[in-house]
């Protein structure tokens, strides 16, 4: 190790540095830093491929399981249940995937490298948003596998390739937006286990108290009311229309509106509680 | 020089009194619930010096550093770095200060080269230049061979070096080092000291915390001693050591009942007061010169006070502490509030 550090570069001039320092982070810088953070998250995924287990296994297992268990009871047979169920599994899978965002953020925040992120002159949102951008890859894998498994089991979506692609895209957008809820949970909870617990409590009512697996008409009135306002129901109906009949219904707009509301509320909340953590 | 005077002594004269100091802090306070981790600390760090903050675990060193680095909110008091208000301009402060924490704050999932590239990119350095700086720093810190290996395979010393390298990417004029050598073996420790001296030779100012008096002695131009969140003394390492003598004679008497007699003999021979250790029959005697140990021992032998063990040592942080605060460093038993994040 040499004693003189970087003799080639010019001497440090403190006063000049203080005078020329940027006062705040620009939008362009924030975007660049988020992408750099996404690069880091992708590297991490590549080096820990076990992170993909839940993303890969869940759509395959749940599609097969639910089709054979509920198919006969709800739709008469497995074949006629698939068009109803596949969009439901899609929503469930994407939600489970975004739940992992919170848990992993919490684990990540406990590591030393987050101390350095906090001490760097970067946008406070970048360490949160970066991994979420990388997660787009996981949503894509999960959504593609869900439809793939459906096709294997005999699902023939009436909406054609474009309808299915639109359904996948909508599911990815929704997953990314809802992930802000779990990111917020990740910044407020005390441990990764706590994040997991709280997230489960949010996740289960959202997926099962929706029209993802059963027709709303079969539910008692009070439950039907909740199911109808649940954003997951809107997502499921929208993706059903897209995948099964290539129909862009008003449900798409409702879903996107719900996503926007979630982002507007939970992104600032997450950044605020992340800042408080330091 | 008495201990009370020591607290007010400024050490060697500043070279650039008219320039804005690197750090100026008044009455810094940080409370965690009921506990006042930092309780009114003033700091004045001149440009181009190595300033040491010395104290036991839980004294408030890390908390002070974190407040100055914008990582913790300042509950009361005011701090400026190169004349910039810390609380009001956190983004500017983060561009002026490089922080190296107690635990290596690098990404375990990336290689050393990728880490340096990541931190460079995040701070707005273009890709090619970030790669160039990464290579340059890896070379300077002797990490070329391990540059593309996973950090998991790194030794403690390599991690610390990488961590320090990561703090230097943008060449910040002020560097904070939180216990830079805790847990390192002596050889690696010496290398780290050389590196830190190199930083100052390059024009940086360094503010470091340490638990070791010898580290402060080796590196720091001036030292502040911190205990229970308060500054108990400030001065050059030499001034601090003078408070406890050049070296210490440690005596363990065969018969603890003879302690009063031994104290009387020390008073007579040296004209100074020995420090009684809580351990039964043990006393520490501050010596201006190591030679004086012989005088004390001969006097004890003449008086028939028998000794079961004796040693002469450089004063430790414990002794400086005992002399400055009148109590032992009790870091081991105290809650390490400052360590919890």
HADDOCK unambig.tbl for C-alpha pairs under 7 A between the chains (distance, minus, plus):
assign (segid A and resid 1 and name CA) (segid B and resid 140 and name CA) 5.86 0.50 0.50
assign (segid A and resid 1 and name CA) (segid B and resid 141 and name CA) 5.09 0.50 0.50
assign (segid A and resid 1 and name CA) (segid B and resid 142 and name CA) 5.17 0.50 0.50
assign (segid A and resid 2 and name CA) (segid B and resid 140 and name CA) 5.87 0.50 0.50
assign (segid A and resid 3 and name CA) (segid B and resid 194 and name CA) 5.54 0.50 0.50
assign (segid A and resid 3 and name CA) (segid B and resid 195 and name CA) 5.15 0.50 0.50
assign (segid A and resid 3 and name CA) (segid B and resid 198 and name CA) 4.79 0.50 0.50
assign (segid A and resid 4 and name CA) (segid B and resid 198 and name CA) 4.53 0.50 0.50
assign (segid A and resid 4 and name CA) (segid B and resid 199 and name CA) 6.94 0.50 0.50
assign (segid A and resid 4 and name CA) (segid B and resid 201 and name CA) 6.95 0.50 0.50
assign (segid A and resid 4 and name CA) (segid B and resid 202 and name CA) 6.90 0.50 0.50
assign (segid A and resid 5 and name CA) (segid B and resid 140 and name CA) 6.71 0.50 0.50
assign (segid A and resid 5 and name CA) (segid B and resid 198 and name CA) 5.86 0.50 0.50
assign (segid A and resid 5 and name CA) (segid B and resid 199 and name CA) 6.19 0.50 0.50
assign (segid A and resid 5 and name CA) (segid B and resid 202 and name CA) 6.76 0.50 0.50
assign (segid A and resid 11 and name CA) (segid B and resid 202 and name CA) 6.21 0.50 0.50
assign (segid A and resid 11 and name CA) (segid B and resid 203 and name CA) 6.03 0.50 0.50
assign (segid A and resid 12 and name CA) (segid B and resid 171 and name CA) 6.88 0.50 0.50
assign (segid A and resid 12 and name CA) (segid B and resid 173 and name CA) 5.65 0.50 0.50
assign (segid A and resid 12 and name CA) (segid B and resid 203 and name CA) 5.62 0.50 0.50
assign (segid A and resid 12 and name CA) (segid B and resid 204 and name CA) 6.53 0.50 0.50
assign (segid A and resid 13 and name CA) (segid B and resid 173 and name CA) 6.84 0.50 0.50
assign (segid A and resid 14 and name CA) (segid B and resid 173 and name CA) 5.40 0.50 0.50
assign (segid A and resid 15 and name CA) (segid B and resid 82 and name CA) 6.83 0.50 0.50
assign (segid A and resid 18 and name CA) (segid B and resid 82 and name CA) 6.93 0.50 0.50
assign (segid A and resid 18 and name CA) (segid B and resid 96 and name CA) 6.82 0.50 0.50
assign (segid A and resid 21 and name CA) (segid B and resid 92 and name CA) 5.68 0.50 0.50
assign (segid A and resid 21 and name CA) (segid B and resid 95 and name CA) 6.72 0.50 0.50
assign (segid A and resid 22 and name CA) (segid B and resid 92 and name CA) 6.32 0.50 0.50
assign (segid A and resid 23 and name CA) (segid B and resid 91 and name CA) 6.17 0.50 0.50
assign (segid A and resid 23 and name CA) (segid B and resid 92 and name CA) 5.81 0.50 0.50
assign (segid A and resid 24 and name CA) (segid B and resid 91 and name CA) 6.14 0.50 0.50
assign (segid A and resid 33 and name CA) (segid B and resid 122 and name CA) 5.32 0.50 0.50
assign (segid A and resid 36 and name CA) (segid B and resid 122 and name CA) 6.60 0.50 0.50
assign (segid A and resid 44 and name CA) (segid B and resid 109 and name CA) 5.67 0.50 0.50
assign (segid A and resid 112 and name CA) (segid B and resid 103 and name CA) 6.49 0.50 0.50
assign (segid A and resid 112 and name CA) (segid B and resid 104 and name CA) 6.21 0.50 0.50
assign (segid A and resid 112 and name CA) (segid B and resid 105 and name CA) 4.15 0.50 0.50
assign (segid A and resid 112 and name CA) (segid B and resid 106 and name CA) 6.47 0.50 0.50
assign (segid A and resid 113 and name CA) (segid B and resid 105 and name CA) 4.17 0.50 0.50
assign (segid A and resid 113 and name CA) (segid B and resid 106 and name CA) 4.69 0.50 0.50
assign (segid A and resid 113 and name CA) (segid B and resid 107 and name CA) 5.34 0.50 0.50
assign (segid A and resid 115 and name CA) (segid B and resid 105 and name CA) 6.28 0.50 0.50
assign (segid A and resid 116 and name CA) (segid B and resid 105 and name CA) 5.76 0.50 0.50
assign (segid A and resid 118 and name CA) (segid B and resid 71 and name CA) 6.72 0.50 0.50
assign (segid A and resid 119 and name CA) (segid B and resid 69 and name CA) 6.77 0.50 0.50
assign (segid A and resid 119 and name CA) (segid B and resid 71 and name CA) 6.50 0.50 0.50
assign (segid A and resid 119 and name CA) (segid B and resid 94 and name CA) 5.99 0.50 0.50
assign (segid A and resid 119 and name CA) (segid B and resid 99 and name CA) 6.74 0.50 0.50
assign (segid A and resid 120 and name CA) (segid B and resid 94 and name CA) 5.55 0.50 0.50
assign (segid A and resid 121 and name CA) (segid B and resid 91 and name CA) 5.51 0.50 0.50
assign (segid A and resid 121 and name CA) (segid B and resid 94 and name CA) 4.90 0.50 0.50
assign (segid A and resid 121 and name CA) (segid B and resid 95 and name CA) 5.63 0.50 0.50
assign (segid A and resid 121 and name CA) (segid B and resid 123 and name CA) 6.76 0.50 0.50
assign (segid A and resid 122 and name CA) (segid B and resid 122 and name CA) 6.82 0.50 0.50
assign (segid A and resid 122 and name CA) (segid B and resid 123 and name CA) 6.83 0.50 0.50
assign (segid A and resid 278 and name CA) (segid B and resid 71 and name CA) 5.21 0.50 0.50
assign (segid A and resid 278 and name CA) (segid B and resid 72 and name CA) 5.49 0.50 0.50
